[in-house]
Amino acid sequence: MNIVFDFGGVLFRWHPATFLARVWPHRAADAEQAAAVAAEFFQNYSGDWGAFDQGLIDAPTVIERIAARTGWPAAEVAQVVAAVPDELQVLPQTVALIEELKRAGHRLFYLSNMPEPYADHLERHYPLHDWFEAGVFSGRVKLSKPMPEIFALASQRFGVAPQSCLFLDDHPVNIEAAKALGWQALLFTTADAVRPQLGQLML
């Protein structure tokens, strides 16, 4: 099968509320505050952060826009933007799953909403080319999930038919977008949870 991985929350740690609780303890003192601050900061990956994800604005601009929109000091917003790479720690269980799938002969790709600076960081620090044949980062193609155009672009770049792709992502809206375009898709929570679901699809 052609298995396509999302990155944040799938291959790399990404949980905005706990991330902001660590970086901004003065603004996210408990779980409820952290969730509210994360919702305001990232806007569910639309708005300012969505434009950054999509490669439409750069890091200084997203900092300026978030500070202007929220009233938070630009220096504090910059602290969060600079801390994201440290949050994107690889999840060993997912790496083990990738290695299992490769040994079984499956073709692996990635499709990730990721601003260019963070995409560059991941390529420098992790063996993406060993794990995957090819991939698409939103910030480099000026498109992002759940836009149908990025799924079409991905299948074209990978040289595979949409119907032959199995997509793993942790956001239901992206799963539904993939399915609407003929992809198979599974909502990812953990590698251990998705492994038996993958096994059933591959029977």
ChimeraX commands (.cxc) that place a marker at each C-alpha (Angstrom):
marker #1 position 0.00,0.00,0.00 radius 0.5
marker #1 position 0.94,3.67,-0.34 radius 0.5
marker #1 position 0.81,4.98,3.22 radius 0.5
marker #1 position 0.92,8.74,3.76 radius 0.5
marker #1 position 1.85,10.13,7.17 radius 0.5
marker #1 position 0.98,13.44,8.71 radius 0.5
marker #1 position 3.76,14.78,10.96 radius 0.5
marker #1 position 2.53,16.88,13.90 radius 0.5
marker #1 position 0.80,14.62,16.42 radius 0.5
marker #1 position 1.64,11.54,14.32 radius 0.5
marker #1 position 5.40,11.24,13.79 radius 0.5
marker #1 position 6.38,14.23,15.92 radius 0.5
marker #1 position 5.07,15.38,19.29 radius 0.5
marker #1 position 2.60,18.21,18.91 radius 0.5
marker #1 position 0.09,19.12,21.59 radius 0.5
marker #1 position -0.41,22.89,21.60 radius 0.5
marker #1 position -1.92,23.18,25.08 radius 0.5
marker #1 position 0.86,21.31,26.88 radius 0.5
marker #1 position 3.43,23.05,24.66 radius 0.5
marker #1 position 2.16,26.48,25.70 radius 0.5
marker #1 position 1.96,25.42,29.35 radius 0.5
marker #1 position 5.67,24.67,29.14 radius 0.5
marker #1 position 6.69,27.81,27.22 radius 0.5
marker #1 position 4.22,30.24,28.80 radius 0.5
marker #1 position 3.53,29.03,32.34 radius 0.5
marker #1 position 2.49,32.57,33.31 radius 0.5
marker #1 position -0.34,32.47,30.74 radius 0.5
marker #1 position -1.21,28.76,30.85 radius 0.5
marker #1 position -1.20,27.87,34.53 radius 0.5
marker #1 position -3.65,24.97,34.22 radius 0.5
marker #1 position -5.14,22.76,31.52 radius 0.5
marker #1 position -8.17,25.00,30.97 radius 0.5
marker #1 position -6.06,28.14,30.55 radius 0.5
marker #1 position -3.61,26.32,28.30 radius 0.5
marker #1 position -6.40,25.12,26.00 radius 0.5
marker #1 position -7.87,28.62,25.76 radius 0.5
marker #1 position -4.49,30.23,25.04 radius 0.5
marker #1 position -3.71,27.59,22.40 radius 0.5
marker #1 position -7.06,28.21,20.70 radius 0.5
marker #1 position -6.39,31.95,20.60 radius 0.5
marker #1 position -2.77,31.60,19.49 radius 0.5
marker #1 position -3.18,29.00,16.72 radius 0.5
marker #1 position -6.83,29.73,15.73 radius 0.5
marker #1 position -7.29,26.05,14.88 radius 0.5
marker #1 position -4.58,26.52,12.21 radius 0.5
marker #1 position -6.56,29.16,10.35 radius 0.5
marker #1 position -6.01,32.92,10.40 radius 0.5
marker #1 position -2.48,34.09,11.11 radius 0.5
marker #1 position -1.01,30.66,11.88 radius 0.5
marker #1 position -2.81,29.14,8.91 radius 0.5
marker #1 position -1.13,31.67,6.62 radius 0.5
marker #1 position 2.23,30.78,8.19 radius 0.5
marker #1 position 1.52,27.06,7.70 radius 0.5
marker #1 position 0.66,27.75,4.09 radius 0.5
marker #1 position 3.84,29.67,3.38 radius 0.5
marker #1 position 1.96,32.91,2.70 radius 0.5
marker #1 position 3.73,34.86,5.46 radius 0.5
marker #1 position 7.09,34.48,7.20 radius 0.5
marker #1 position 7.93,34.13,10.89 radius 0.5
marker #1 position 8.39,37.87,11.64 radius 0.5
marker #1 position 5.02,38.58,10.03 radius 0.5
marker #1 position 3.13,35.89,11.95 radius 0.5
marker #1 position 4.68,37.20,15.18 radius 0.5
marker #1 position 3.60,40.74,14.34 radius 0.5
marker #1 position 0.07,39.66,13.41 radius 0.5
marker #1 position -0.51,37.49,16.48 radius 0.5
marker #1 position 0.78,40.23,18.77 radius 0.5
marker #1 position -1.46,42.82,17.11 radius 0.5
marker #1 position -4.51,40.55,17.22 radius 0.5
marker #1 position -4.13,39.39,20.82 radius 0.5
marker #1 position -2.30,42.21,22.58 radius 0.5
marker #1 position 0.39,39.79,23.77 radius 0.5
marker #1 position 3.90,41.29,23.63 radius 0.5
marker #1 position 5.68,40.52,20.36 radius 0.5
marker #1 position 8.71,39.25,22.30 radius 0.5
marker #1 position 6.54,36.63,24.02 radius 0.5
marker #1 position 4.93,35.58,20.74 radius 0.5
marker #1 position 8.40,35.28,19.22 radius 0.5
marker #1 position 9.38,33.04,22.14 radius 0.5
marker #1 position 6.59,30.61,21.21 radius 0.5
marker #1 position 7.43,30.63,17.50 radius 0.5
marker #1 position 11.09,29.96,18.30 radius 0.5
marker #1 position 10.22,27.10,20.69 radius 0.5
marker #1 position 8.20,25.03,18.20 radius 0.5
marker #1 position 11.18,23.02,16.87 radius 0.5
marker #1 position 11.98,21.78,20.38 radius 0.5
marker #1 position 8.37,20.64,20.74 radius 0.5
marker #1 position 8.60,18.58,17.54 radius 0.5
marker #1 position 10.30,15.60,19.15 radius 0.5
marker #1 position 10.08,12.34,17.22 radius 0.5
marker #1 position 7.69,9.71,18.60 radius 0.5
marker #1 position 9.64,6.42,18.86 radius 0.5
marker #1 position 6.52,4.26,18.56 radius 0.5
marker #1 position 5.70,5.83,15.20 radius 0.5
marker #1 position 9.26,5.34,14.00 radius 0.5
marker #1 position 8.92,1.65,14.92 radius 0.5
marker #1 position 5.67,1.50,12.93 radius 0.5
marker #1 position 7.36,3.13,9.93 radius 0.5
marker #1 position 10.15,0.60,10.04 radius 0.5
marker #1 position 7.67,-2.28,10.26 radius 0.5
marker #1 position 5.72,-0.99,7.26 radius 0.5
marker #1 position 8.88,-0.52,5.22 radius 0.5
marker #1 position 10.04,-4.05,6.00 radius 0.5
marker #1 position 6.65,-5.32,4.85 radius 0.5
marker #1 position 7.21,-3.65,1.47 radius 0.5
marker #1 position 4.79,-0.73,1.71 radius 0.5
marker #1 position 5.62,2.61,0.10 radius 0.5
marker #1 position 5.68,5.50,2.58 radius 0.5
marker #1 position 5.15,9.22,1.97 radius 0.5
marker #1 position 4.28,12.27,4.05 radius 0.5
marker #1 position 1.85,15.17,3.77 radius 0.5
marker #1 position 2.31,17.76,6.49 radius 0.5
marker #1 position 1.04,21.23,7.29 radius 0.5
marker #1 position 4.38,22.75,8.25 radius 0.5
marker #1 position 5.82,26.26,7.87 radius 0.5
marker #1 position 9.07,26.31,5.92 radius 0.5
marker #1 position 11.40,27.07,8.87 radius 0.5
marker #1 position 10.12,24.02,10.73 radius 0.5
marker #1 position 10.24,21.85,7.61 radius 0.5
marker #1 position 13.90,22.85,7.22 radius 0.5
marker #1 position 14.54,21.95,10.86 radius 0.5
marker #1 position 12.99,18.49,10.52 radius 0.5
marker #1 position 14.99,17.75,7.38 radius 0.5
marker #1 position 18.22,18.76,9.10 radius 0.5
marker #1 position 17.64,16.70,12.24 radius 0.5
marker #1 position 15.77,13.58,11.14 radius 0.5
marker #1 position 16.32,10.97,8.38 radius 0.5
marker #1 position 13.16,11.80,6.46 radius 0.5
marker #1 position 14.65,10.52,3.21 radius 0.5
marker #1 position 15.34,7.16,4.84 radius 0.5
marker #1 position 11.81,6.86,6.18 radius 0.5
marker #1 position 9.87,8.17,3.17 radius 0.5
marker #1 position 10.12,8.09,-0.61 radius 0.5
marker #1 position 8.79,11.62,-0.97 radius 0.5
marker #1 position 6.67,14.18,0.82 radius 0.5
marker #1 position 4.85,17.50,0.69 radius 0.5
marker #1 position 5.18,20.34,3.20 radius 0.5
marker #1 position 2.39,22.91,3.05 radius 0.5
marker #1 position 4.73,25.87,3.49 radius 0.5
marker #1 position 6.61,24.97,0.32 radius 0.5
marker #1 position 3.61,24.49,-1.96 radius 0.5
marker #1 position 1.44,27.37,-0.66 radius 0.5
marker #1 position -1.42,24.96,0.01 radius 0.5
marker #1 position -2.52,23.26,3.21 radius 0.5
marker #1 position -4.83,20.55,4.46 radius 0.5
marker #1 position -7.77,20.21,4.29 radius 0.5
marker #1 position -7.70,21.95,0.87 radius 0.5
marker #1 position -8.45,19.36,-1.82 radius 0.5
marker #1 position -5.70,20.84,-4.00 radius 0.5
marker #1 position -2.92,19.71,-1.66 radius 0.5
marker #1 position -4.17,16.12,-1.71 radius 0.5
marker #1 position -4.30,16.19,-5.50 radius 0.5
marker #1 position -0.80,17.65,-5.64 radius 0.5
marker #1 position 0.50,15.01,-3.22 radius 0.5
marker #1 position -0.85,12.05,-5.18 radius 0.5
marker #1 position 0.55,13.59,-8.38 radius 0.5
marker #1 position 4.00,14.11,-6.86 radius 0.5
marker #1 position 4.02,10.64,-5.36 radius 0.5
marker #1 position 2.97,9.14,-8.69 radius 0.5
marker #1 position 0.15,7.13,-7.14 radius 0.5
marker #1 position -3.62,7.04,-7.58 radius 0.5
marker #1 position -5.68,8.60,-4.77 radius 0.5
marker #1 position -7.55,5.32,-4.29 radius 0.5
marker #1 position -4.25,3.56,-3.54 radius 0.5
marker #1 position -3.33,5.96,-0.71 radius 0.5
marker #1 position -3.93,5.35,2.97 radius 0.5
marker #1 position -3.63,8.56,4.96 radius 0.5
marker #1 position -2.82,8.78,8.69 radius 0.5
marker #1 position -3.64,12.10,10.35 radius 0.5
marker #1 position -4.70,13.23,13.83 radius 0.5
marker #1 position -7.30,15.81,12.70 radius 0.5
marker #1 position -10.79,14.56,11.73 radius 0.5
marker #1 position -11.28,17.40,9.21 radius 0.5
marker #1 position -8.21,16.23,7.27 radius 0.5
marker #1 position -9.39,12.62,7.37 radius 0.5
marker #1 position -12.76,13.64,5.94 radius 0.5
marker #1 position -11.11,15.75,3.23 radius 0.5
marker #1 position -8.94,12.82,2.17 radius 0.5
marker #1 position -11.89,10.42,2.07 radius 0.5
marker #1 position -13.92,12.87,-0.02 radius 0.5
marker #1 position -11.18,12.67,-2.65 radius 0.5
marker #1 position -11.13,8.89,-2.74 radius 0.5
marker #1 position -8.26,8.28,-0.33 radius 0.5
marker #1 position -8.46,5.70,2.41 radius 0.5
marker #1 position -7.79,7.34,5.78 radius 0.5
marker #1 position -7.45,6.50,9.46 radius 0.5
marker #1 position -7.63,8.92,12.37 radius 0.5
marker #1 position -4.33,8.62,14.24 radius 0.5
marker #1 position -4.17,8.68,18.02 radius 0.5
marker #1 position -1.13,6.50,18.75 radius 0.5
marker #1 position 0.98,4.06,16.76 radius 0.5
marker #1 position -0.19,1.18,18.96 radius 0.5
marker #1 position -3.84,2.09,18.38 radius 0.5
marker #1 position -3.56,2.42,14.61 radius 0.5
marker #1 position -1.47,-0.73,14.06 radius 0.5
marker #1 position -4.39,-3.22,14.26 radius 0.5
marker #1 position -6.51,-0.96,12.03 radius 0.5
marker #1 position -3.75,-0.97,9.44 radius 0.5
marker #1 position -3.56,-4.74,9.70 radius 0.5
marker #1 position -7.28,-5.11,8.98 radius 0.5
marker #1 position -7.07,-2.88,5.90 radius 0.5
marker #1 position -4.11,-4.83,4.55 radius 0.5
marker #1 position -5.75,-8.25,4.78 radius 0.5
marker link #1:1,2 radius 0.2
marker link #1:2,3 radius 0.2
marker link #1:3,4 radius 0.2
marker link #1:4,5 radius 0.2
marker link #1:5,6 radius 0.2
marker link #1:6,7 radius 0.2
marker link #1:7,8 radius 0.2
marker link #1:8,9 radius 0.2
marker link #1:9,10 radius 0.2
marker link #1:10,11 radius 0.2
marker link #1:11,12 radius 0.2
marker link #1:12,13 radius 0.2
marker link #1:13,14 radius 0.2
marker link #1:14,15 radius 0.2
marker link #1:15,16 radius 0.2
marker link #1:16,17 radius 0.2
marker link #1:17,18 radius 0.2
marker link #1:18,19 radius 0.2
marker link #1:19,20 radius 0.2
marker link #1:20,21 radius 0.2
marker link #1:21,22 radius 0.2
marker link #1:22,23 radius 0.2
marker link #1:23,24 radius 0.2
marker link #1:24,25 radius 0.2
marker link #1:25,26 radius 0.2
marker link #1:26,27 radius 0.2
marker link #1:27,28 radius 0.2
marker link #1:28,29 radius 0.2
marker link #1:29,30 radius 0.2
marker link #1:30,31 radius 0.2
marker link #1:31,32 radius 0.2
marker link #1:32,33 radius 0.2
marker link #1:33,34 radius 0.2
marker link #1:34,35 radius 0.2
marker link #1:35,36 radius 0.2
marker link #1:36,37 radius 0.2
marker link #1:37,38 radius 0.2
marker link #1:38,39 radius 0.2
marker link #1:39,40 radius 0.2
marker link #1:40,41 radius 0.2
marker link #1:41,42 radius 0.2
marker link #1:42,43 radius 0.2
marker link #1:43,44 radius 0.2
marker link #1:44,45 radius 0.2
marker link #1:45,46 radius 0.2
marker link #1:46,47 radius 0.2
marker link #1:47,48 radius 0.2
marker link #1:48,49 radius 0.2
marker link #1:49,50 radius 0.2
marker link #1:50,51 radius 0.2
marker link #1:51,52 radius 0.2
marker link #1:52,53 radius 0.2
marker link #1:53,54 radius 0.2
marker link #1:54,55 radius 0.2
marker link #1:55,56 radius 0.2
marker link #1:56,57 radius 0.2
marker link #1:57,58 radius 0.2
marker link #1:58,59 radius 0.2
marker link #1:59,60 radius 0.2
marker link #1:60,61 radius 0.2
marker link #1:61,62 radius 0.2
marker link #1:62,63 radius 0.2
marker link #1:63,64 radius 0.2
marker link #1:64,65 radius 0.2
marker link #1:65,66 radius 0.2
marker link #1:66,67 radius 0.2
marker link #1:67,68 radius 0.2
marker link #1:68,69 radius 0.2
marker link #1:69,70 radius 0.2
marker link #1:70,71 radius 0.2
marker link #1:71,72 radius 0.2
marker link #1:72,73 radius 0.2
marker link #1:73,74 radius 0.2
marker link #1:74,75 radius 0.2
marker link #1:75,76 radius 0.2
marker link #1:76,77 radius 0.2
marker link #1:77,78 radius 0.2
marker link #1:78,79 radius 0.2
marker link #1:79,80 radius 0.2
marker link #1:80,81 radius 0.2
marker link #1:81,82 radius 0.2
marker link #1:82,83 radius 0.2
marker link #1:83,84 radius 0.2
marker link #1:84,85 radius 0.2
marker link #1:85,86 radius 0.2
marker link #1:86,87 radius 0.2
marker link #1:87,88 radius 0.2
marker link #1:88,89 radius 0.2
marker link #1:89,90 radius 0.2
marker link #1:90,91 radius 0.2
marker link #1:91,92 radius 0.2
marker link #1:92,93 radius 0.2
marker link #1:93,94 radius 0.2
marker link #1:94,95 radius 0.2
marker link #1:95,96 radius 0.2
marker link #1:96,97 radius 0.2
marker link #1:97,98 radius 0.2
marker link #1:98,99 radius 0.2
marker link #1:99,100 radius 0.2
marker link #1:100,101 radius 0.2
marker link #1:101,102 radius 0.2
marker link #1:102,103 radius 0.2
marker link #1:103,104 radius 0.2
marker link #1:104,105 radius 0.2
marker link #1:105,106 radius 0.2
marker link #1:106,107 radius 0.2
marker link #1:107,108 radius 0.2
marker link #1:108,109 radius 0.2
marker link #1:109,110 radius 0.2
marker link #1:110,111 radius 0.2
marker link #1:111,112 radius 0.2
marker link #1:112,113 radius 0.2
marker link #1:113,114 radius 0.2
marker link #1:114,115 radius 0.2
marker link #1:115,116 radius 0.2
marker link #1:116,117 radius 0.2
marker link #1:117,118 radius 0.2
marker link #1:118,119 radius 0.2
marker link #1:119,120 radius 0.2
marker link #1:120,121 radius 0.2
marker link #1:121,122 radius 0.2
marker link #1:122,123 radius 0.2
marker link #1:123,124 radius 0.2
marker link #1:124,125 radius 0.2
marker link #1:125,126 radius 0.2
marker link #1:126,127 radius 0.2
marker link #1:127,128 radius 0.2
marker link #1:128,129 radius 0.2
marker link #1:129,130 radius 0.2
marker link #1:130,131 radius 0.2
marker link #1:131,132 radius 0.2
marker link #1:132,133 radius 0.2
marker link #1:133,134 radius 0.2
marker link #1:134,135 radius 0.2
marker link #1:135,136 radius 0.2
marker link #1:136,137 radius 0.2
marker link #1:137,138 radius 0.2
marker link #1:138,139 radius 0.2
marker link #1:139,140 radius 0.2
marker link #1:140,141 radius 0.2
marker link #1:141,142 radius 0.2
marker link #1:142,143 radius 0.2
marker link #1:143,144 radius 0.2
marker link #1:144,145 radius 0.2
marker link #1:145,146 radius 0.2
marker link #1:146,147 radius 0.2
marker link #1:147,148 radius 0.2
marker link #1:148,149 radius 0.2
marker link #1:149,150 radius 0.2
marker link #1:150,151 radius 0.2
marker link #1:151,152 radius 0.2
marker link #1:152,153 radius 0.2
marker link #1:153,154 radius 0.2
marker link #1:154,155 radius 0.2
marker link #1:155,156 radius 0.2
marker link #1:156,157 radius 0.2
marker link #1:157,158 radius 0.2
marker link #1:158,159 radius 0.2
marker link #1:159,160 radius 0.2
marker link #1:160,161 radius 0.2
marker link #1:161,162 radius 0.2
marker link #1:162,163 radius 0.2
marker link #1:163,164 radius 0.2
marker link #1:164,165 radius 0.2
marker link #1:165,166 radius 0.2
marker link #1:166,167 radius 0.2
marker link #1:167,168 radius 0.2
marker link #1:168,169 radius 0.2
marker link #1:169,170 radius 0.2
marker link #1:170,171 radius 0.2
marker link #1:171,172 radius 0.2
marker link #1:172,173 radius 0.2
marker link #1:173,174 radius 0.2
marker link #1:174,175 radius 0.2
marker link #1:175,176 radius 0.2
marker link #1:176,177 radius 0.2
marker link #1:177,178 radius 0.2
marker link #1:178,179 radius 0.2
marker link #1:179,180 radius 0.2
marker link #1:180,181 radius 0.2
marker link #1:181,182 radius 0.2
marker link #1:182,183 radius 0.2
marker link #1:183,184 radius 0.2
marker link #1:184,185 radius 0.2
marker link #1:185,186 radius 0.2
marker link #1:186,187 radius 0.2
marker link #1:187,188 radius 0.2
marker link #1:188,189 radius 0.2
marker link #1:189,190 radius 0.2
marker link #1:190,191 radius 0.2
marker link #1:191,192 radius 0.2
marker link #1:192,193 radius 0.2
marker link #1:193,194 radius 0.2
marker link #1:194,195 radius 0.2
marker link #1:195,196 radius 0.2
marker link #1:196,197 radius 0.2
marker link #1:197,198 radius 0.2
marker link #1:198,199 radius 0.2
marker link #1:199,200 radius 0.2
marker link #1:200,201 radius 0.2
marker link #1:201,202 radius 0.2
marker link #1:202,203 radius 0.2
view
